Amino acid sequence: MPRSTPEKIQAAKAQTYFRRAARDETGSGTRKQERVAGALKMANLRRLRLEKEAADKLTAESAGEPAKPAPEKRAPRKQAAIMRLRY
């Protein structure tokens, strides 16, 4: 049975390293494109929502309706104390 030489072992390790590096590079590029696409989508939705709110406010003002007051925000609830049990 032929034994692996150190050169063959090093070459195999190098090939494994480069295959992994290439796979990681393409994967991170895809993820980056997905993040950018998601950010653009969210920015577009935010812009549309703000335009709609501005249009609704304008129509409400022109119709003579009083402006709705902003809902009051509740104070955040306190977290319950932690009970430590002793056995």
C-alpha positions as CSV (number, residue, x, y, z in Angstrom):
1,M,0.0,0.0,0.0
2,P,1.6,3.3,-1.0
3,R,2.0,5.9,1.7
4,S,1.1,9.5,1.2
5,T,4.0,11.8,0.8
6,P,4.2,15.1,2.7
7,E,3.9,16.9,-0.6
8,K,0.7,15.2,-1.5
9,I,-0.7,15.9,2.0
10,Q,0.2,19.6,1.7
11,A,-1.3,19.8,-1.8
12,A,-4.6,18.2,-0.6
13,K,-4.8,20.6,2.3
14,A,-4.2,23.5,0.0
15,Q,-6.9,22.4,-2.4
16,T,-9.3,22.0,0.5
17,Y,-8.4,25.5,1.7
18,F,-8.9,27.1,-1.7
19,R,-12.2,25.3,-2.3
20,R,-13.6,26.5,1.0
21,A,-12.3,30.0,0.4
22,A,-14.0,30.1,-3.0
23,R,-17.3,28.8,-1.6
24,D,-17.3,31.3,1.3
25,E,-16.5,34.1,-1.1
26,T,-19.4,33.4,-3.4
27,G,-21.7,32.8,-0.4
28,S,-20.8,36.1,1.3
29,G,-21.3,37.9,-2.0
30,T,-24.8,36.4,-2.4
31,R,-25.7,37.3,1.2
32,K,-24.4,40.9,0.7
33,Q,-26.6,41.2,-2.4
34,E,-29.6,39.9,-0.5
35,R,-28.9,42.4,2.3
36,V,-28.7,45.3,-0.2
37,A,-31.9,44.2,-1.9
38,G,-33.7,43.9,1.4
39,A,-32.5,47.4,2.5
40,L,-33.7,48.9,-0.8
41,K,-37.1,47.2,-0.4
42,M,-37.4,48.5,3.1
43,A,-36.4,52.0,2.0
44,N,-39.0,52.0,-0.8
45,L,-41.7,50.8,1.6
46,R,-40.8,53.5,4.1
47,R,-40.9,56.1,1.4
48,L,-44.4,54.9,0.3
49,R,-45.7,54.9,3.8
50,L,-44.4,58.4,4.5
51,E,-46.0,59.7,1.2
52,K,-49.3,58.1,2.1
53,E,-49.2,59.6,5.6
54,A,-48.5,63.0,4.1
55,A,-51.3,62.7,1.6
56,D,-53.7,61.6,4.3
57,K,-52.7,64.5,6.5
58,L,-53.2,66.9,3.6
59,T,-56.7,65.6,2.8
60,A,-57.6,65.7,6.5
61,E,-56.5,69.3,6.7
62,S,-58.3,70.3,3.5
63,A,-61.5,68.6,4.7
64,G,-61.4,70.6,7.9
65,E,-61.1,67.6,10.2
66,P,-59.2,68.2,13.4
67,A,-55.9,66.5,13.6
68,K,-55.8,63.3,15.5
69,P,-53.6,63.5,18.6
70,A,-50.8,61.0,18.8
71,P,-51.6,58.1,21.0
72,E,-50.0,58.3,24.4
73,K,-47.1,55.9,25.0
74,R,-47.2,53.7,28.0
75,A,-44.3,53.6,30.4
76,P,-42.4,50.3,30.1
77,R,-43.3,47.7,32.6
78,K,-40.9,46.9,35.3
79,Q,-39.4,43.4,35.1
80,A,-40.5,41.2,38.0
81,A,-37.9,40.5,40.6
82,I,-36.1,37.2,40.3
83,M,-36.8,34.7,43.0
84,R,-33.9,32.5,43.9
85,L,-34.9,29.2,45.3
86,R,-32.8,27.4,47.8
87,Y,-33.0,23.7,48.3
